[in-house]
Amino acid sequence: MLLILTALTRTFLYKKATVEANATGQGFVEDNAIELPEHDSFNRKELAKGIAELITLTKNKKSFAIGILGAYGSGKTSFINLIKQYFDKAGVEIIDFNAWSPDGAQNIQRDFFDLLASRLNKIDSRLSTMVLDYSRKLARTDSGFEKVIRQLGFAGRLFGSETYTDDYERINAALKVSGKKIVIIIDDLDRLYPEEILEILRLIRNTADFANIFYLVAYDRDFVNEAVSSLNANVKHSFLDKIMQMEIPLPKRDHDALLILLEDHLGKFINEEHLEAYRNHILPSGFGGKHEFSFEEVFRQSRDVIRFANSFTITYSKLSEEVNFENLFVLELIKFRFPQVYDRLYESREDFIHTPGSRALHAQVYELKKYGEGRESKFEAERILRAEGYYSEPDIDLIVRLLQNLFFKFDRIVESKNAILYPMCFDRYFRYRLSASELSERQFKEAFAGGLPTMQALIDRYQQDDLLRKVQARLLQIKAKTKQEFELQIESLFYVGSHYIVSDNRRTFDYQALVRLLWNHEHAIDKMYYRKETNGLGSFLTRLFTEAVHPYIFYHSLIYYIKEDKTEVGIEKETLLAYQISYFKSHVEKEGLSEEAIYMFFGTKRDEFIPLPDDSKRGHMKTVIEKDMAVAIREVLPAYDPFYFLKHSIKYDMRNGNIYTISPQILEIFSSPAELRKVAETNSFIDETVRTEYLAFFDLSQANGFDKWTEYEFTTDLKPN
């Protein structure tokens, strides 16, 4: 139903002066009352016209007071302005009395009669002077306007000895025959202090209760009743009934009026793509009134819409390119209506949300916490807020619906990859800028659109900012639609992976996630991206593995995970092993038998099934080093310092850190244990203290049997970490 809003005739569009002045969408929107009937976006002008006509026709012997009722910000001033537009200016004198101007309740009466006298002076100077005299006798003091009248020579006999009652009768009689209707506007009565409210009501009901005078008084009835009761607890809520001849609740707006107003304001500063998201997704899922996320109650009057638009324009200008628009909009609704919940969601998010399970960064998502109540599953936020007792039940219901919308896994939200439900994007929604520890979505999209060179430049820059992990996570989130996108995604991940090794020697790259991207089961990737090519993925990966660069650890490790997961990528297992051995040898040529080289050596291990002698179907799994790698390391051991090789040949018991043995995997790559001992004994590059300690430990382990643990106290760096 709400989608019809986009096609509604803009007959009642909000076009007040401040919006017209702000037609370019620049700057804030002023919250000014409308002045003309054509600016009436809530269709209240017909009632305003009727009230004005009845006031003009009424021949009242005493004042007639009409209360215009409405909550703060609901448009009472605008409604009164509409009424004023329908008066015949020749027969009606309109007086706006600003009750805020007087300094305290004691000055309200004086200022009121000063204003009344000054305006009546245009009609009849004698009537004006009567009002001043009446006022003086009421207050027993001269007013500023009275002094002006005296200076102009009108006072004369009028300040005689008659009582103020006599003056009242003369004023009343003069107003009856004046032929002029006096309409006095008193707006914002509900913004005054209780004493000031009572003084205004006394004026209306008593001291200024003149013929042909109408009062239009705007207020929130509950507030005024509370103010009166605070001064006199015995006063009933019917007190206003004695003052006001009638009260007119502000006409209710059309159901869609606030949404039309909101869209009008949004259209001034959000782009067309986001405006369509507002129309096609936010309206139906949020403001429809028929869906579980319905949050119509956020905006209670037009002033709410203007305040929200002014706040949102700041946030939008800073974050629109870095976040998901729908999420940002709903979060801004929370900030506008429930700022304490907004702060809590950021500062104590664990109260409301969590990340289920242990997932990699790119796959982590926030979900609303739930708890079980009987057979029902309910939101933890609801239980917490209800227990704290700060919010009403309708407010709690609205808060939960807003949160539920914010963390609901709409497909379009999940696919956006910069949604608030992704932990690595969450913080940016609460700031007006990206921090140094965040990945810019705008920069990422621009770089990806530019191809591999721009992606490599971005990765180089983010390596300096320690953001490689987030770049990796963002790349893993991509759902490539074309061969070009897929290959750019993989090439970028290879480039990031290589940088991981260079940057602090970290091995935290998510190899398994990359392997899942490369899984070509039944040629699924070939069919998706390489439809006219034979073994497209295999050819593509062959190029990447062939072009591998020092220090090779990333490529070597990736092949290890491909083989371990038995993932089909279009390259034979033997070829993958050949790449690993080639990487190992090239690395050793530049780095020697470094710790990373030994890491690559162990990266060729595999599990082998060893059957029982009498039953080939039963047996156990055994970890072995590939034979070709065993040959490769034996060849290079004499030419380099074997420290890290020897260190990692020592196996320790994780339950008891003081007992050790020689790793059976290492022993098996030699023809005999003596050959391993010879490596330590004859190598000319090894440190003598290390040599001595290793040989001592080796001999003790051999004497004890390599299949048993040996207690030993290492004093050199040979001790396993």
C-alpha positions as CSV (number, residue, x, y, z in Angstrom):
1,M,0.0,0.0,0.0
2,L,2.7,2.4,0.9
3,L,4.4,2.0,-2.4
4,I,1.5,4.1,-3.7
5,L,3.0,7.0,-1.9
6,T,5.6,7.4,-4.6
7,A,2.8,8.1,-7.1
8,L,0.7,10.4,-4.9
9,T,-0.2,13.8,-6.3
10,R,1.8,16.4,-4.5
11,T,-1.3,18.6,-3.9
12,F,-0.5,18.8,-0.2
13,L,3.3,18.9,-0.4
14,Y,5.0,20.7,2.4
15,K,6.0,24.0,0.7
16,K,6.3,26.5,3.5
17,A,8.6,29.4,3.1
18,T,11.6,27.8,4.8
19,V,11.5,24.8,2.5
20,E,11.2,27.1,-0.5
21,A,14.3,29.0,0.7
22,N,16.1,25.7,1.1
23,A,15.0,24.2,-2.3
24,T,18.6,23.3,-3.2
25,G,18.8,21.0,-0.2
26,Q,21.7,23.0,1.3
27,G,21.6,23.9,4.9
28,F,19.1,23.0,7.7
29,V,15.4,23.2,7.4
30,E,13.9,25.8,9.7
31,D,10.9,24.7,11.8
32,N,8.7,27.6,11.0
33,A,4.9,27.6,11.1
34,I,3.1,27.9,7.8
35,E,1.6,31.2,6.9
36,L,-0.7,30.6,3.9
37,P,-3.4,28.1,3.1
38,E,-1.5,26.8,0.0
39,H,1.2,25.6,2.3
40,D,-1.2,23.4,4.3
41,S,0.2,19.9,3.8
42,F,-2.1,18.3,6.4
43,N,-5.5,19.5,4.8
44,R,-6.6,21.5,7.8
45,K,-7.6,24.7,6.0
46,E,-11.3,23.9,5.6
47,L,-11.7,23.6,9.4
48,A,-9.7,26.8,9.9
49,K,-11.9,28.6,7.4
50,G,-15.1,27.5,9.2
51,I,-13.8,28.6,12.6
52,A,-12.9,32.1,11.2
53,E,-16.4,32.5,9.6
54,L,-18.1,31.5,12.9
55,I,-16.0,33.9,14.9
56,T,-16.9,36.8,12.5
57,L,-20.6,36.0,12.7
58,T,-20.7,35.7,16.5
59,K,-22.0,38.8,18.4
60,N,-20.6,38.0,21.9
61,K,-21.4,40.2,24.9
62,K,-18.4,38.9,26.7
63,S,-15.1,37.5,25.5
64,F,-15.2,34.1,23.9
65,A,-12.2,31.8,24.4
66,I,-11.4,28.9,22.1
67,G,-8.7,26.4,23.0
68,I,-6.7,24.9,20.2
69,L,-5.4,21.6,21.6
70,G,-2.4,19.6,20.5
71,A,0.9,18.1,21.6
72,Y,4.1,20.0,21.4
73,G,5.2,20.3,17.8
74,S,1.9,19.1,16.3
75,G,1.2,22.3,14.3
76,K,-1.0,24.4,16.6
77,T,0.7,27.6,15.5
78,S,0.3,26.7,11.8
79,F,-3.4,26.0,12.4
80,I,-3.9,29.3,14.0
81,N,-2.1,31.0,11.2
82,L,-4.5,29.3,8.8
83,I,-7.5,30.7,10.8
84,K,-6.0,34.2,10.6
85,Q,-5.9,34.0,6.8
86,Y,-9.6,33.7,6.6
87,F,-10.6,36.8,8.6
88,D,-11.9,39.8,6.8
89,K,-9.2,42.3,7.8
90,A,-11.6,45.2,7.5
91,G,-13.8,43.9,10.2
92,V,-11.4,42.0,12.4
93,E,-8.4,43.2,14.4
94,I,-5.9,40.4,15.0
95,I,-3.6,40.8,18.0
96,D,-0.8,38.4,18.7
97,F,0.1,38.5,22.4
98,N,3.5,36.9,23.1
99,A,3.2,35.7,26.7
100,W,6.9,34.9,26.8
101,S,7.9,38.5,26.5
102,P,6.9,39.8,30.0
103,D,9.5,39.3,32.6
104,G,7.5,37.2,35.1
105,A,3.8,36.7,35.9
106,Q,3.5,40.1,37.6
107,N,4.1,41.9,34.3
108,I,1.8,39.9,32.0
109,Q,-1.2,42.0,32.8
110,R,0.6,45.3,32.2
111,D,2.1,44.1,28.9
112,F,-1.2,42.7,27.7
113,F,-3.1,45.9,28.2
114,D,-0.3,48.0,26.8
115,L,-0.5,45.9,23.6
116,L,-4.3,46.0,23.6
117,A,-4.4,49.7,24.0
118,S,-1.8,50.3,21.3
119,R,-3.8,48.3,18.8
120,L,-7.2,49.8,19.8
121,N,-5.7,53.2,19.3
122,K,-5.9,52.5,15.6
123,I,-9.6,52.0,15.9
124,D,-10.5,54.6,18.5
125,S,-8.0,56.6,20.6
126,R,-10.6,57.2,23.3
127,L,-11.2,53.5,23.6
128,S,-7.4,53.0,23.8
129,T,-7.1,55.4,26.6
130,M,-10.0,53.8,28.5
131,V,-8.1,50.5,28.4
132,L,-5.0,52.2,29.8
133,D,-6.9,53.7,32.6
134,Y,-8.5,50.4,33.4
135,S,-5.1,48.8,33.4
136,R,-3.6,51.4,35.7
137,K,-6.4,51.0,38.2
138,L,-5.9,47.2,38.1
139,A,-2.2,47.4,38.6
140,R,-1.9,50.7,40.5
141,T,1.0,51.6,38.3
142,D,1.7,53.5,35.1
143,S,2.7,51.5,32.0
144,G,5.1,52.6,29.3
145,F,2.3,53.1,26.8
146,E,0.3,55.2,29.2
147,K,3.2,57.6,29.3
148,V,3.1,57.9,25.6
149,I,-0.6,58.6,25.6
150,R,-0.1,61.3,28.2
151,Q,2.6,62.9,26.1
152,L,0.3,62.9,23.1
153,G,-2.4,64.7,25.2
154,F,-5.1,62.0,25.2
155,A,-5.2,61.3,28.9
156,G,-7.0,64.5,30.1
157,R,-10.1,63.7,32.1
158,L,-9.8,59.9,31.6
159,F,-7.6,59.3,34.6
160,G,-10.3,60.4,37.1
161,S,-11.6,58.9,40.2
162,E,-13.9,56.3,38.7
163,T,-13.3,52.7,39.7
164,Y,-11.9,50.1,37.3
165,T,-15.4,48.5,37.3
166,D,-16.8,51.7,35.8
167,D,-14.0,51.6,33.2
168,Y,-14.7,48.0,32.4
169,E,-18.4,48.8,31.6
170,R,-17.4,51.8,29.4
171,I,-14.9,49.6,27.5
172,N,-17.4,46.8,27.1
173,A,-20.0,49.2,25.8
174,A,-17.6,50.9,23.4
175,L,-16.5,47.5,22.0
176,K,-20.1,46.5,21.4
177,V,-20.8,49.5,19.2
178,S,-17.3,49.6,17.5
179,G,-18.4,47.1,14.9
180,K,-14.9,45.6,15.1
181,K,-14.1,42.0,16.1
182,I,-11.0,41.7,18.2
183,V,-9.2,38.3,17.9
184,I,-6.4,37.9,20.4
185,I,-3.9,35.1,19.7
186,I,-2.1,33.5,22.7
187,D,0.2,30.8,21.5
188,D,2.4,28.3,23.4
189,L,0.5,28.6,26.7
190,D,2.0,25.2,27.6
191,R,5.5,26.7,27.6
192,L,4.9,29.1,30.5
193,Y,5.5,28.6,34.2
194,P,2.4,27.6,36.2
195,E,2.1,31.1,37.7
196,E,2.2,32.7,34.3
197,I,-0.4,30.2,32.9
198,L,-2.8,31.2,35.7
199,E,-2.3,34.9,35.1
200,I,-3.2,34.4,31.4
201,L,-6.3,32.4,32.3
202,R,-7.3,35.2,34.8
203,L,-7.0,37.7,32.0
204,I,-9.2,35.7,29.7
205,R,-11.8,34.8,32.2
206,N,-11.9,38.0,34.3
207,T,-10.0,41.2,33.8
208,A,-10.1,41.2,29.9
209,D,-13.5,39.6,29.5
210,F,-14.8,42.2,27.0
211,A,-17.5,42.1,24.4
212,N,-16.5,41.4,20.8
213,I,-13.2,39.9,21.8
214,F,-12.3,36.3,20.9
215,Y,-9.3,34.5,22.3
216,L,-7.5,31.8,20.3
217,V,-5.3,30.0,22.8
218,A,-3.0,27.1,21.8
219,Y,-1.9,24.6,24.4
220,D,-1.4,21.0,25.4
221,R,-4.3,20.4,27.8
222,D,-2.6,17.8,30.0
223,F,0.3,20.2,30.5
224,V,-1.9,23.1,31.4
225,N,-4.0,21.0,33.8
226,E,-0.8,19.7,35.5
227,A,0.5,23.3,35.9
228,V,-2.7,24.5,37.4
229,S,-2.9,21.5,39.7
230,S,0.6,22.0,40.9
231,L,-0.4,25.4,42.3
232,N,-3.7,24.2,43.8
233,A,-4.1,20.5,44.4
234,N,-7.8,21.0,44.9
235,V,-8.3,22.2,41.4
236,K,-9.9,19.6,39.2
237,H,-9.1,18.9,35.6
238,S,-12.3,20.6,34.7
239,F,-10.8,24.0,35.6
240,L,-10.2,24.8,31.9
241,D,-13.8,24.2,31.2
242,K,-14.6,27.4,33.2
243,I,-12.2,29.4,31.1
244,M,-12.7,28.1,27.6
245,Q,-16.1,28.2,25.9
246,M,-14.9,25.5,23.6
247,E,-11.8,23.5,22.8
248,I,-10.9,22.2,19.4
249,P,-8.4,19.3,19.1
250,L,-6.0,19.9,16.3
251,P,-7.4,18.1,13.2
252,K,-5.7,14.8,12.7
253,R,-3.4,14.6,9.7
254,D,-3.9,12.1,6.9
255,H,-2.2,8.8,7.5
256,D,0.4,9.4,4.9
257,A,1.0,13.1,5.4
258,L,4.1,12.8,7.6
259,L,5.7,10.3,5.1
260,I,5.1,12.6,2.2
261,L,6.7,15.4,4.2
262,L,9.6,13.2,5.1
263,E,10.2,12.1,1.5
264,D,10.1,15.7,0.4
265,H,12.9,16.6,2.9
266,L,14.9,13.5,2.1
267,G,14.7,14.3,-1.6
268,K,16.6,17.5,-1.0
269,F,19.9,15.8,0.1
270,I,20.0,12.0,-0.6
271,N,20.8,10.6,-4.0
272,E,18.4,8.9,-6.3
273,E,19.6,5.4,-5.5
274,H,19.0,5.9,-1.8
275,L,15.7,7.6,-2.4
276,E,14.6,4.5,-4.3
277,A,15.8,2.3,-1.4
278,Y,13.6,4.5,0.9
279,R,10.6,4.1,-1.3
280,N,11.0,0.4,-2.2
281,H,12.3,-1.1,1.1
282,I,12.1,1.3,4.1
283,L,8.5,2.3,3.5
284,P,7.1,-1.2,3.0
285,S,9.1,-2.9,5.7
286,G,9.0,0.0,8.2
287,F,6.1,2.4,7.8
288,G,3.4,0.1,6.3
289,G,1.6,-0.7,9.5
290,K,1.1,-4.3,8.4
291,H,4.6,-5.7,8.9
292,E,6.4,-6.9,12.0
293,F,9.0,-4.1,11.6
294,S,6.3,-1.3,11.5
295,F,7.6,1.8,13.2
296,E,5.1,4.5,12.3
297,E,5.2,5.8,15.9
298,V,8.7,7.2,15.5
299,F,7.2,10.5,14.0
300,R,4.4,11.9,16.0
301,Q,4.1,15.3,14.3
302,S,5.7,17.4,11.6
303,R,8.2,18.9,14.0
304,D,9.6,15.4,14.5
305,V,10.1,15.0,10.8
306,I,12.0,18.3,10.5
307,R,14.2,17.5,13.5
308,F,15.0,14.1,12.1
309,A,15.8,15.5,8.6
310,N,18.1,18.1,10.1
311,S,20.0,15.5,12.1
312,F,20.1,12.9,9.2
313,T,21.5,15.4,6.7
314,I,24.7,15.7,8.8
315,T,25.2,12.0,9.2
316,Y,24.3,11.2,5.6
317,S,26.8,13.8,4.2
318,K,29.6,12.1,6.1
319,L,28.8,8.4,5.8
320,S,26.5,7.8,2.8
321,E,29.3,6.2,0.7
322,E,30.7,4.1,3.6
323,V,27.6,2.3,5.0
324,N,24.3,0.7,3.9
325,F,21.7,3.4,3.5
326,E,18.8,1.4,4.9
327,N,20.8,0.5,8.0
328,L,21.9,4.1,8.5
329,F,18.3,5.4,8.2
330,V,16.9,3.0,10.7
331,L,19.8,3.6,13.1
332,E,19.1,7.4,12.8
333,L,15.5,6.7,13.7
334,I,16.7,5.1,16.9
335,K,19.1,7.9,17.6
336,F,16.3,10.5,17.1
337,R,13.6,8.8,19.1
338,F,15.6,6.8,21.7
339,P,19.1,8.4,22.0
340,Q,19.9,6.3,25.2
341,V,19.3,3.1,23.3
342,Y,21.5,4.4,20.5
343,D,24.4,5.1,22.9
344,R,23.9,1.7,24.6
345,L,23.9,-0.2,21.3
346,Y,27.4,1.2,20.6
347,E,28.8,1.2,24.1
348,S,27.3,-2.0,25.5
349,R,26.3,-3.9,22.4
350,E,26.7,-7.2,24.2
351,D,23.4,-6.4,26.0
352,F,21.5,-6.6,22.7
353,I,23.6,-8.4,20.1
354,H,26.1,-11.2,19.6
355,T,28.0,-13.1,17.0
356,P,26.8,-16.8,17.0
357,G,29.5,-19.4,16.6
358,S,33.2,-18.9,15.8
359,R,33.3,-17.7,12.2
360,A,36.0,-16.0,10.2
361,L,35.9,-12.2,10.1
362,H,34.4,-12.0,6.7
363,A,31.6,-14.4,7.7
364,Q,30.8,-12.9,11.1
365,V,27.5,-11.2,11.6
366,Y,25.7,-9.7,14.5
367,E,22.3,-11.1,15.6
368,L,19.9,-9.9,18.2
369,K,20.2,-12.0,21.4
370,K,17.3,-14.2,22.2
371,Y,16.1,-16.2,25.1
372,G,13.5,-18.9,25.5
373,E,10.2,-18.4,27.3
374,G,8.2,-21.6,27.3
375,R,8.1,-22.6,23.6
376,E,8.6,-19.0,22.4
377,S,11.9,-17.3,21.4
378,K,12.0,-13.7,22.4
379,F,14.5,-10.9,22.1
380,E,16.8,-10.2,25.0
381,A,16.5,-6.4,24.5
382,E,12.8,-6.6,25.3
383,R,13.5,-8.4,28.6
384,I,16.3,-6.0,29.6
385,L,14.3,-2.8,28.8
386,R,11.2,-4.1,30.5
387,A,13.1,-5.0,33.7
388,E,14.7,-1.6,33.8
389,G,11.3,0.1,33.7
390,Y,12.5,3.3,32.0
391,Y,10.4,2.9,28.8
392,S,6.7,2.3,28.3
393,E,5.5,-0.9,26.7
394,P,4.7,0.8,23.4
395,D,8.2,2.3,23.4
396,I,9.8,-1.1,24.1
397,D,7.8,-2.6,21.3
398,L,8.9,0.1,18.9
399,I,12.6,-0.2,20.0
400,V,12.6,-3.9,19.5
401,R,11.0,-3.6,16.1
402,L,13.7,-1.0,15.0
403,L,16.5,-3.3,16.3
404,Q,15.0,-6.3,14.6
405,N,14.9,-4.4,11.3
406,L,18.4,-3.3,11.8
407,F,19.8,-6.8,12.3
408,F,17.4,-8.7,10.0
409,K,19.3,-10.6,7.2
410,F,17.6,-9.2,4.2
411,D,19.4,-10.6,1.2
412,R,20.1,-7.1,-0.1
413,I,21.5,-6.1,3.2
414,V,23.8,-9.1,3.5
415,E,25.0,-8.7,0.0
416,S,25.9,-5.0,0.6
417,K,28.9,-6.1,2.7
418,N,29.0,-2.8,4.5
419,A,25.9,-3.5,6.6
420,I,25.8,-2.8,10.3
421,L,25.4,-6.5,11.0
422,Y,29.0,-7.1,10.0
423,P,31.2,-6.5,13.0
424,M,34.0,-4.9,11.0
425,C,31.6,-2.3,9.7
426,F,29.6,-1.7,12.9
427,D,31.6,1.1,14.5
428,R,31.6,3.4,11.5
429,Y,27.8,3.8,11.8
430,F,28.2,5.7,15.1
431,R,30.8,8.2,13.9
432,Y,30.8,11.0,11.4
433,R,34.1,9.7,9.8
434,L,36.1,6.5,9.3
435,S,38.8,5.8,11.9
436,A,42.3,4.9,10.9
437,S,41.5,1.3,11.8
438,E,38.6,1.0,9.2
439,L,38.5,0.1,5.6
440,S,36.8,2.6,3.4
441,E,34.0,1.0,1.4
442,R,34.1,3.9,-1.1
443,Q,37.9,3.4,-1.7
444,F,37.5,-0.3,-1.9
445,K,34.8,-0.2,-4.5
446,E,36.7,2.4,-6.6
447,A,39.9,0.3,-6.4
448,F,38.1,-2.9,-7.4
449,A,36.4,-1.2,-10.3
450,G,39.9,0.0,-11.5
451,G,41.3,-3.5,-11.8
452,L,44.3,-5.3,-10.4
453,P,46.8,-2.3,-10.4
454,T,44.5,-0.1,-8.4
455,M,43.7,-3.0,-6.0
456,Q,47.4,-3.7,-5.5
457,A,48.0,0.0,-4.8
458,L,45.1,0.0,-2.2
459,I,46.5,-3.1,-0.6
460,D,50.0,-1.5,-0.4
461,R,48.5,1.5,1.3
462,Y,46.5,-0.5,3.7
463,Q,49.4,-2.7,4.6
464,Q,51.0,0.4,6.1
465,D,47.8,1.1,8.1
466,D,47.7,-2.5,9.4
467,L,44.4,-3.2,7.6
468,L,45.3,-6.3,5.6
469,R,43.0,-8.5,7.7
470,K,40.0,-6.3,6.8
471,V,41.0,-6.1,3.2
472,Q,41.1,-9.9,3.1
473,A,37.8,-10.2,4.8
474,R,36.2,-7.7,2.4
475,L,37.6,-9.5,-0.7
476,L,36.3,-12.8,0.6
477,Q,32.8,-11.3,0.8
478,I,32.6,-10.6,-2.9
479,K,30.1,-12.7,-4.9
480,A,31.7,-12.5,-8.3
481,K,29.3,-12.3,-11.3
482,T,31.7,-12.5,-14.1
483,K,35.0,-14.2,-15.0
484,Q,36.8,-10.8,-14.7
485,E,35.4,-10.1,-11.3
486,F,36.3,-13.6,-10.1
487,E,39.9,-13.5,-11.3
488,L,40.4,-10.0,-9.9
489,Q,39.0,-11.2,-6.6
490,I,41.4,-14.2,-6.5
491,E,44.4,-12.3,-7.8
492,S,43.8,-9.6,-5.1
493,L,43.6,-12.3,-2.4
494,F,46.9,-13.8,-3.6
495,Y,48.4,-10.3,-3.4
496,V,47.0,-9.8,0.1
497,G,48.2,-13.2,1.2
498,S,51.8,-12.5,0.0
499,H,51.7,-9.3,2.0
500,Y,50.6,-11.2,5.1
501,I,53.9,-13.1,5.2
502,V,55.9,-9.9,4.7
503,S,54.0,-8.1,7.4
504,D,55.1,-9.4,10.8
505,N,55.4,-12.9,9.4
506,R,51.7,-13.5,10.3
507,R,50.1,-16.7,9.3
508,T,46.5,-15.6,10.1
509,F,45.4,-15.5,6.5
510,D,42.1,-17.4,6.0
511,Y,43.4,-20.1,3.7
512,Q,40.4,-22.3,4.1
513,A,38.0,-19.5,3.0
514,L,40.1,-19.0,-0.1
515,V,40.1,-22.7,-0.8
516,R,36.3,-22.8,-0.6
517,L,36.2,-20.0,-3.2
518,L,38.4,-22.2,-5.5
519,W,36.4,-25.4,-5.0
520,N,35.7,-26.6,-8.5
521,H,33.6,-29.6,-7.7
522,E,32.2,-31.1,-10.9
523,H,33.7,-28.1,-12.7
524,A,31.2,-25.7,-11.0
525,I,33.6,-22.7,-11.4
526,D,34.5,-23.7,-14.9
527,K,30.8,-23.7,-15.8
528,M,30.1,-20.4,-14.1
529,Y,33.1,-18.4,-15.3
530,Y,34.9,-20.3,-18.0
531,R,32.1,-21.7,-20.1
532,K,34.1,-21.9,-23.4
533,E,37.4,-22.9,-21.9
534,T,38.7,-26.3,-21.0
535,N,39.9,-26.4,-17.3
536,G,39.7,-22.6,-17.1
537,L,40.3,-22.5,-13.3
538,G,43.2,-24.8,-13.5
539,S,44.9,-22.7,-16.2
540,F,44.2,-19.5,-14.3
541,L,45.7,-21.0,-11.1
542,T,48.7,-22.5,-12.9
543,R,49.6,-19.0,-14.0
544,L,49.3,-17.6,-10.5
545,F,51.4,-20.4,-9.0
546,T,54.0,-20.1,-11.7
547,E,54.3,-16.3,-11.2
548,A,54.7,-16.7,-7.4
549,V,57.3,-14.4,-5.8
550,H,59.6,-14.6,-2.8
551,P,59.1,-15.4,0.0
552,Y,56.7,-18.0,-1.5
553,I,55.2,-18.9,1.9
554,F,51.6,-17.9,1.0
555,Y,51.6,-20.0,-2.2
556,H,53.1,-22.9,-0.4
557,S,50.6,-22.7,2.4
558,L,47.6,-22.4,0.1
559,I,48.7,-25.6,-1.7
560,Y,48.9,-27.3,1.6
561,Y,45.3,-26.5,2.4
562,I,44.1,-27.4,-1.1
563,K,45.7,-30.8,-0.7
564,E,44.6,-31.3,2.9
565,D,40.9,-30.5,2.0
566,K,41.2,-32.6,-1.1
567,T,39.8,-29.7,-3.0
568,E,39.6,-30.1,-6.8
569,V,41.1,-27.0,-8.5
570,G,42.0,-28.4,-11.9
571,I,45.7,-29.0,-11.0
572,E,47.0,-32.5,-10.4
573,K,48.3,-33.3,-6.9
574,E,51.8,-34.1,-8.2
575,T,52.0,-30.8,-9.9
576,L,50.9,-29.0,-6.7
577,L,53.7,-30.8,-4.8
578,A,56.2,-29.8,-7.4
579,Y,55.2,-26.2,-6.9
580,Q,55.8,-26.6,-3.1
581,I,59.2,-28.1,-3.5
582,S,60.2,-25.4,-6.0
583,Y,59.1,-22.7,-3.6
584,F,61.0,-24.3,-0.8
585,K,64.2,-24.5,-2.8
586,S,63.9,-20.9,-4.1
587,H,63.2,-19.7,-0.6
588,V,66.3,-21.5,0.8
589,E,68.5,-20.0,-1.9
590,K,67.7,-16.5,-0.6
591,E,67.0,-17.1,3.1
592,G,68.8,-20.3,4.0
593,L,67.2,-22.8,6.3
594,S,65.2,-20.1,8.1
595,E,62.3,-20.9,10.4
596,E,59.9,-20.1,7.5
597,A,61.8,-22.6,5.3
598,I,61.2,-25.3,7.9
599,Y,57.6,-24.2,8.1
600,M,57.4,-24.9,4.3
601,F,59.2,-28.2,4.8
602,F,56.6,-29.4,7.2
603,G,53.9,-28.0,4.9
604,T,54.3,-31.0,2.6
605,K,53.3,-33.5,5.3
606,R,50.3,-35.7,4.6
607,D,48.4,-38.4,6.4
608,E,49.0,-42.0,5.3
609,F,46.9,-45.0,6.2
610,I,49.0,-47.8,7.7
611,P,47.1,-51.2,7.6
612,L,47.4,-53.9,10.1
613,P,49.6,-56.9,9.0
614,D,46.7,-59.3,9.2
615,D,43.8,-57.0,8.1
616,S,44.3,-54.4,5.3
617,K,41.0,-52.7,6.1
618,R,42.1,-51.9,9.7
619,G,45.0,-49.8,10.8
620,H,46.0,-46.3,11.8
621,M,46.8,-42.9,10.2
622,K,50.4,-41.8,10.2
623,T,51.8,-38.4,9.3
624,V,54.6,-38.5,6.8
625,I,56.7,-36.0,4.8
626,E,56.5,-36.3,1.1
627,K,59.5,-38.2,-0.3
628,D,60.4,-35.5,-2.8
629,M,60.6,-32.9,0.0
630,A,62.7,-35.3,2.1
631,V,65.2,-35.5,-0.8
632,A,65.2,-31.7,-1.2
633,I,65.9,-31.0,2.4
634,R,68.6,-33.6,2.7
635,E,70.3,-32.0,-0.2
636,V,70.4,-28.5,1.3
637,L,71.2,-29.4,5.0
638,P,75.0,-29.5,4.6
639,A,75.1,-26.0,2.9
640,Y,73.2,-24.0,5.6
641,D,72.9,-23.6,9.3
642,P,70.5,-26.4,10.3
643,F,69.5,-24.8,13.7
644,Y,65.7,-24.4,12.9
645,F,65.6,-27.9,11.4
646,L,67.2,-29.4,14.5
647,K,65.0,-27.4,16.8
648,H,61.8,-28.6,15.1
649,S,63.1,-32.2,15.0
650,I,62.6,-32.2,18.8
651,K,59.1,-33.3,19.8
652,Y,57.7,-32.4,23.2
653,D,54.8,-33.6,25.3
654,M,52.3,-30.7,25.6
655,R,51.0,-32.0,28.9
656,N,54.5,-32.1,30.4
657,G,56.9,-29.6,29.0
658,N,60.1,-31.2,30.3
659,I,60.0,-34.5,28.4
660,Y,61.0,-34.8,24.8
661,T,61.9,-37.2,22.0
662,I,63.0,-37.0,18.3
663,S,60.1,-36.5,15.9
664,P,59.4,-39.8,14.1
665,Q,58.6,-37.8,10.9
666,I,62.2,-36.4,10.9
667,L,63.8,-39.8,11.6
668,E,61.9,-41.3,8.7
669,I,63.4,-39.0,6.1
670,F,66.8,-40.4,6.8
671,S,68.1,-43.9,6.1
672,S,69.0,-44.3,9.8
673,P,69.1,-42.2,13.0
674,A,72.9,-41.9,12.6
675,E,72.4,-39.9,9.4
676,L,70.4,-37.3,11.4
677,R,73.0,-37.2,14.1
678,K,75.6,-36.6,11.4
679,V,73.8,-33.5,10.3
680,A,74.4,-31.9,13.7
681,E,77.9,-33.3,14.2
682,T,79.5,-32.4,10.8
683,N,77.7,-29.1,9.8
684,S,80.2,-26.3,9.8
685,F,77.6,-23.5,10.2
686,I,76.1,-24.6,13.4
687,D,76.9,-22.9,16.8
688,E,79.1,-25.1,19.0
689,T,76.9,-24.8,22.1
690,V,73.9,-25.8,20.0
691,R,75.8,-28.7,18.4
692,T,76.9,-30.0,21.8
693,E,73.5,-29.8,23.4
694,Y,71.7,-31.4,20.4
695,L,74.1,-34.3,20.3
696,A,73.8,-34.9,24.1
697,F,70.0,-34.9,23.8
698,F,70.1,-37.1,20.7
699,D,72.3,-39.7,22.4
700,L,70.2,-39.7,25.5
701,S,67.0,-40.2,23.5
702,Q,68.5,-42.9,21.4
703,A,69.6,-44.8,24.5
704,N,66.1,-44.4,26.0
705,G,64.5,-45.5,22.8
706,F,63.0,-42.9,20.4
707,D,59.6,-44.2,21.0
708,K,59.7,-43.1,24.6
709,W,59.8,-39.7,26.3
710,T,63.1,-38.5,27.7
711,E,63.4,-35.9,30.5
712,Y,65.9,-33.2,29.5
713,E,66.7,-29.6,30.6
714,F,67.6,-27.5,27.5
715,T,69.8,-24.5,28.1
716,T,70.0,-23.2,24.5
717,D,67.4,-21.9,22.1
718,L,66.9,-25.5,21.0
719,K,64.2,-25.8,23.7
720,P,60.8,-26.0,21.9
721,N,58.6,-22.9,22.3
